């Protein structure tokens, strides 16, 4: 598969910001930025220089455009960085260790050198489980967090980044007030800064109460690691499918189901589950992007082991093996597919096609307002039944999510199209151009 990375992306187009219509990310010159992120959360903390280079070269070659990473320790999955340092001394976030961030600086610079955005989680906020006491976003007050977060933003902000203010939090009333205070103090309503998001705990959506906050630029959410009917239905029909209509912001699934992870009786999940989650996430709101994760890689394991403080999720492979799981190449192909059309013009159009009642067979559809660009995902083959006029105007092609091969799509007289086989397929229609 050819590389879709653009090493000189930021030189040619400038830093990444929110688009003018506030529904996707774009460079300073207006060029749309398709957000395709990997989640090596521990990578910047634990990798060697050589291993980080190996990893980034692989992800750039597969078409990833962003890397989501943790900028601090301790947190749930790492007590310290590879040198044994923590981001602050004596458990006090006011006592920042500037030398801790030397390696983070280098890791982010290496991400940018390959034309990828560094998505930096500034304070992990998970407030559940025995390891909650490790997470500064949970234990520290707003008054303690403001200088800690501000130090990171001032130190790392010279790079091309997207900020995730807090990670894996349940942002209920009092916690939401805390993060609102931090967001307003550190980011305010400045328009010339890098985008700011939150990363939520699985299947939670705090943005109804934050929809008017000017410091929040991206609705980041997590659908967690499940294909139970309730979880899949939430991904397809939850609040993330609606809020953008009245309060527009890029809406991005920052943590869908991870490849090779096991949670309870579910899993380990294979590449097919990854593809379903990725394509549903790209079509449930205006297309902006999505993330991918692999068990073992996210924790940056150096041997087969369970992730720290994550019992019951199965033994993760070493990072260099997990990096080569086939789902990563599949999501790179998803990027290739969407970047072949004007993806930034897509809006959900469930009324355009019919869909089975079974959530795992849900057919997702999006189209442009003009009807000249469309994308339809079928997770289990079958037929597309067009319920609205306009399909005859599209130049339709079947895209194979496993190989990136394309096949001609023939529209019948009664406005039906049959997928080439019973596997998953993406139907693409309309004109397009490379945006970046």
C-alpha positions, -999 to +999 in steps of 0.1 A: +000+000+000+015+034-009+023+058+018-002+086+023+020+105+047+032+140+038+065+148+056+063+184+045+026+188+053+031+215+079+056+234+058+032+235+029+000+241+047+007+254+081-005+242+116-037+222+121-068+242+134-105+237+133-121+243+098-141+273+090-174+253+092-161+238+125-169+203+114-134+189+107-098+198+111-079+218+086-045+234+081-040+272+084-044+276+047-077+258+047-065+224+034-086+197+051-067+174+075-080+138+077-074+127+113-063+091+114-046+084+147-028+055+163-028+052+201+006+042+215-003+059+248+029+048+265+051+051+235+066+085+242+073+075+278+089+041+274+103+038+239+140+040+229+150+065+202+155+037+177+122+019+185+103+052+183+118+058+148+109+022+137+073+027+149+068+061+134+082+050+100+057+021+100+027+043+108+036+070+083+039+043+056+005+030+065-011+065+061-016+075+097-017+113+102-017+115+140-003+098+171-021+100+204+003+099+234+005+105+271+028+133+281+032+126+318+038+100+344+026+085+367-006+074+351-027+043+352-005+023+328+030+037+337+045+046+370+074+065+354+092+070+321+120+047+308+145+066+329+125+062+361+114+099+361+080+112+369+067+145+356+066+161+390+083+155+424+069+143+457+035+137+442+029+174+438+021+186+403+033+221+412+068+206+414+073+200+377+105+183+366+115+201+333+140+174+325+111+148+323+097+166+293+130+165+273+121+130+260+085+141+253+099+170+233+120+147+212+093+122+207+068+148+195+094+164+171+099+129+156+061+126+150+060+160+133+090+152+111+070+125+094+041+148+087+019+135+116+001+155+143+010+147+179-022+145+200-010+150+236-030+140+267-021+165+293-038+149+324-052+113+326-084+116+345-097+080+349-115+080+383-123+043+386-104+013+398-075+008+422-051+028+400-072+060+401-048+075+426-020+074+399-039+098+377-032+135+382-063+145+364-083+126+391-063+135+422-054+171+416-077+201+420-082+227+393-059+251+411-031+224+411-038+214+375-038+248+359+000+254+363+008+218+355-012+218+323+000+253+314+037+242+318+031+214+293+013+237+268+040+263+269+068+237+267+053+215+240+032+240+221+060+249+196+053+216+179+023+206+157-001+192+182-037+187+192-043+189+230-064+164+249-070+183+282-081+152+301-082+115+293-107+087+301-127+108+325-163+106+335-170+143+334-200+145+357-212+177+373-183+185+398-156+170+376-170+189+346-167+221+366-131+213+374-121+208+338-141+238+326-120+259+350-087+244+337-098+248+301-108+284+305-076+293+325-052+277+301-068+280+267-095+307+270-112+316+237-080+322+216-085+314+180-049+311+171-041+280+191-039+242+185-073+224+188-084+212+223-104+181+229-114+158+258-111+120+258-141+105+276-147+072+295-164+046+273-200+054+261-201+087+280-210+121+265-205+152+286-208+177+258-244+187+262-233+208+292-200+219+275-214+228+241-209+266+245-174+265+261-150+283+237-119+264+249-133+231+237-128+226+199-133+189+193-159+164+206-136+135+214-153+103+226-146+066+233-168+037+223-148+013+245-139-023+237-171-041+230-193-053+202-223-059+225-255-047+210-258-018+234-223-005+227-226-009+189-260+008+189-246+037+209-218+042+184-243+042+156-271+063+172-257+080+203-255+117+211-224+121+189-247+117+159-268+148+168-250+176+187-229+187+157-261+199+140-267+227+165-233+232+180-208+222+153-174+207+162-153+180+148-166+147+163-140+120+166-139+086+182-106+087+199-107+051+212-128+025+194-124-013+199-087-022+200-073-050+179-063-082+199-078-069+232-100-091+254-125-075+278-146-099+299-160-126+277-155-105+245-125-108+223-098-109+214-111-086+187-098-091+151-094-068+122-130-072+111-143-057+144-117-029+140-130-021+105-166-020+116-159+004+144-137+026+122-162+029+093-192+034+116-172+061+134-164+079+102-200+080+090-220+086+122-213+124+122-196+147+096-165+128+086-135+142+105-114+112+114-109+083+138-084+065+159-070+029+160-054+009+188-036-024+192-033-043+225+003-045+235+012-015+214-008+010+234+010-001+266+043-003+247+050-038+261+085-052+257+073-088+262+040-107+262+023-094+294-009-079+308-010-041+308-002-025+341-034-021+362-056-036+334-064-071+346-087-092+324-078-076+291-056-105+280-019-107+274-007-081+250+020-088+224+053-070+224+048-036+208+069-045+177+046-075+171+014-057+179+025-029+154+021-055+126-014-066+134-034-065+101-060-040+114-035-011+112-031-016+075-069-018+071-074+015+087-047+030+065-068+018+036-098+035+051-078+067+050-069+061+014-105+055+005-119+087+021-090+108+009-099+099-027-132+118-024-141+152-008-146+135+026-149+168+044-182+175+027-199+143+039-228+144+063-247+114+077-276+104+055-293+074+071-325+082+052-307+076+019-303+038+022-321+009+039-304-009+068-310-043+086-322-041+122-292-061+135-266-036+148-237-057+136-251-055+101-259-017+102-254+000+069-240+035+074-243+062+048-231+098+043-234+122+014-226+158+005-254+185+007-253+187-031-256+149-035-224+147-056-203+128-030-213+097-010-199+069+011-218+038+023-204+011+045-219-025+044-204-046+072-217-079+058-222-075+020-257-076+007-275-049-012-277-011-009-313+000-013-315+036-023-345+053-007-339+087-022-332+099-057-297+110-067-277+077-069-279+078-107-258+110-107-229+094-088-199+076-103-201+046-079-172+023-070-169-006-046-138-002-024-124-034-008-114-025+029-090-055+030-070-048-001-079-013-013-089-028-047-118-011-065-146-027-085-172-011-107-206-007-091-237-012-113-269+005-103-300-015-112-331+000-127-348-002-093-319+016-076-302-013-060-266-023-058-252-057-048-219-059-030-193-082-046-195-108-018-207-112+018-177-095+034-176-058+044-175-032+016-173+005+012-193+021-016-178+054-028-194+079-051-186+112-066-156+134-074-126+139-053-091+152-050-062+148-026-066+174+001-032+171+016 
